[in-house]
Amino acid sequence: KNNDLLYRHLKEVLCRSKNRILKECFLVAELENRRRPPTVGTQFKNSLSSLLEILISKEPSYIRCIKPNERKEP
């Protein structure tokens, strides 16, 4: 599993820091939300799912390659 979450008590300490930059990076409003923030894996999966929904709803007549083709090979 991809658990890239910052522990809640560490986030609380960073929110109460006297350092202005840390206070701006870690907002108190984020602590009020009890839901777990989405992990990178979840964000990727959701993004891929929405892309597939868009592709399925269309009727493509060709498939375009996203990879670079510097040698101009078919």
Beta strands, then each sheet from edge to edge (+ up, - down):
end
